[in-house]
Amino acid sequence: MEQLVTFHDYKPETLSFHDAVVEGLSHERKHISPKFFYDERGSKLFDKICEQPEYYPPSVERRMLLRLADEIASLTGTGRILIEPGVGSAAKIRLLLDALQPAAFVPMDISFDYLKSVATGLAREYPWLPVHATCVDFTHSLPIPQQTPSGPRLLFFPGSSLGNLHHDEAGKFLEMVRETVANDGMLLIGVDTKKNEKLLNAAYNDAAGVTAEFNLNLLHRMRHELGMDCNPTMFKHRAFYNSKIGRIEMHLVSKQDQDIRFNGHRFNLEKGESLHTENSYKYTPEEFLAMASHSGFKSIRHWLDDDKLFAIYLLEARG
């Protein structure tokens, strides 16, 4: 088993977190990229979010993947090099491995410790599967380690993570995926759909408060990693669907006027002012397929669940 697990650390720049916080808090509309949610604690909290009854995407997508695994494998063929950026706990790829029978698996994540734990667990469960765990900021690059065998590639991007990117960023990411999978490559991607606002708002404001804790963990990370003088209890979680733009917005709202200081910087927040931490864009099938086509893919097939809550797309790179 040990011979089937290799680790490749591309050392994502830790200073980028510092720079992102300084830039984001200096902006008139304060913000920070959602990729910084995912330190080890944040990754575990997100896994917990996926267990909440209000947060429908994981359970709906999981049911779809279970039902579609054999059909997907019949369309992709077996023996591909399987790549998953933002692998997290690898819960969803486990639903496909037996059907896809990949020649190798390249899980990617920005948190090395979390990635190492997940990759080691996968190798124990699937001793026939070579695993090339790759620590990288996949929003900037998708490097495939040289030790990975050659062969046609399939990139798996579940969970509607594409929705975290603005439309132009999402298009550029799909272009990067197109370059990574190459001419004989494919993309299997989950995308959240536009739907009833009440259902969307509930999904990001679960009764157990896990999403709120996940959002507030960003402030804890700022304190512990950057030495920022901020009190997370002086902020509250806010999430809502912006129907004009077609996205969920997540914010950390200041409960009072306050100053935040660190490393010679001082930032003032007024009561009610927010730090914008995440967007989650929703797409109709027509909207997503148009963007995918513009990014160099053609549709093989796509599926919606019975309630049209979620969509899964299988795309092929255009020559």
JOFEN-V709382 format. One record per pair of residues at least 6 apart in sequence whose ideal C-beta (glycine too) atoms are under 6 Angstrom apart, sorted by the first residue. I is the first residue (numbers start at 0). GAP is how many residues later the second one is. D is the distance in Angstrom with one decimal. If there is no record, write none. Layout:
BEGIN
i: {I:I}
gap: {GAP:GAP}
d: {D:D}
END
This chain:
BEGIN
i: {0:0:3:3:4:4:4:5:5:6:7:7:8:8:9:11:11:16:17:19:19:23:23:23:24:29:30:31:33:33:34:37:37:38:39:39:39:40:41:42:42:44:44:44:46:47:48:48:48:48:49:51:51:53:53:53:54:55:55:56:56:56:59:59:59:60:60:60:63:63:64:65:68:68:69:72:72:74:74:75:75:77:78:79:79:79:80:80:80:80:81:81:81:82:82:83:83:83:84:84:85:86:86:89:89:91:96:102:102:103:103:103:104:104:105:105:105:106:106:107:107:107:108:109:111:114:114:118:118:121:122:131:131:141:141:151:152:152:153:154:154:154:155:156:157:158:159:159:159:161:162:162:162:164:170:170:173:174:176:177:177:177:180:182:182:184:185:186:187:188:189:190:190:190:191:192:192:192:193:193:196:199:200:200:203:203:203:204:211:214:214:214:215:218:218:219:221:225:226:227:228:228:229:233:233:234:234:235:237:237:238:240:241:245:246:246:246:247:248:249:249:250:250:251:251:252:253:253:255:256:256:257:258:258:259:284:288:291:295:296:297:297:298:299:299:300:301:301:302:303}
gap: {122:126:119:126:114:118:126:126:141:126:126:137:103:126:126:98:125:19:208:12:13:6:7:8:242:245:245:245:130:244:104:72:73:182:71:73:74:176:175:68:71:168:169:172:42:162:6:161:162:165:8:154:158:148:149:152:148:147:253:103:135:253:245:249:250:97:129:249:241:248:30:29:27:30:29:26:27:225:239:78:110:23:24:22:72:74:22:23:70:72:20:23:72:23:72:9:23:72:23:53:75:20:22:28:32:66:29:46:48:26:44:45:24:26:26:28:42:12:26:26:28:30:6:27:23:18:20:12:14:9:8:13:16:34:38:32:28:32:32:22:26:32:32:32:32:31:30:31:32:8:29:117:118:8:120:124:121:120:10:117:118:139:136:134:136:132:130:128:126:124:122:92:97:120:90:89:115:118:88:90:44:41:39:40:7:35:44:34:25:22:35:62:16:11:13:12:6:36:35:34:32:33:30:21:24:17:19:17:13:15:11:7:7:36:32:33:34:32:30:27:28:23:25:23:25:21:15:19:15:13:14:11:7:9:7:26:10:23:22:18:18:20:16:14:16:13:9:11:9:7}
d: {5.3:5.2:5.5:4.9:5.9:4.4:5.0:5.3:5.9:5.0:4.7:4.4:5.9:4.5:4.3:5.4:4.1:5.6:5.8:5.7:5.9:5.9:4.8:4.2:4.3:4.7:4.1:5.9:5.0:4.1:5.8:5.7:5.8:5.4:5.4:5.5:5.1:5.9:5.1:5.6:4.8:6.0:4.2:6.0:5.0:5.1:5.5:5.1:5.5:5.9:4.0:4.2:5.7:4.6:5.2:4.6:5.0:5.9:5.6:5.6:5.8:5.8:5.2:5.1:4.5:5.9:5.0:5.5:5.7:5.6:4.5:5.6:5.4:4.1:5.4:4.0:5.3:5.8:5.9:5.6:5.7:4.1:4.9:5.5:5.1:4.3:5.9:5.3:5.1:4.7:3.8:4.9:5.4:4.5:4.6:5.6:5.3:4.7:4.5:3.7:5.7:3.7:5.3:5.1:5.6:4.7:6.0:5.6:5.4:4.4:5.6:5.4:5.6:5.2:4.8:5.8:6.0:5.8:5.4:4.7:5.4:5.0:4.0:5.4:4.3:5.3:5.6:5.2:3.7:5.7:5.1:4.9:5.1:6.0:4.4:4.5:4.5:4.3:4.8:5.5:5.3:5.1:5.0:4.5:4.2:5.6:5.4:5.5:3.9:5.3:5.6:4.3:4.4:5.9:5.6:5.5:3.5:4.7:5.7:5.8:3.9:5.5:5.5:5.7:5.4:4.8:5.3:4.5:5.4:5.2:5.4:5.4:5.2:5.0:5.1:6.0:5.9:5.6:4.5:5.7:4.8:4.4:6.0:5.5:5.6:3.7:5.4:5.5:3.5:4.6:5.8:5.9:5.0:5.7:4.1:5.8:4.2:5.6:5.6:4.0:4.5:6.0:4.7:5.3:5.9:4.6:6.0:5.2:4.6:5.0:4.7:5.4:5.4:5.5:4.8:6.0:4.4:4.1:5.9:5.0:4.0:3.8:5.4:4.4:5.9:4.6:4.2:5.2:5.0:5.4:5.3:5.4:5.8:5.5:4.6:5.9:5.6:5.6:5.4:3.9:5.5:5.2:5.9:4.5:5.3:5.2:5.9:4.3:5.0:5.2}
END
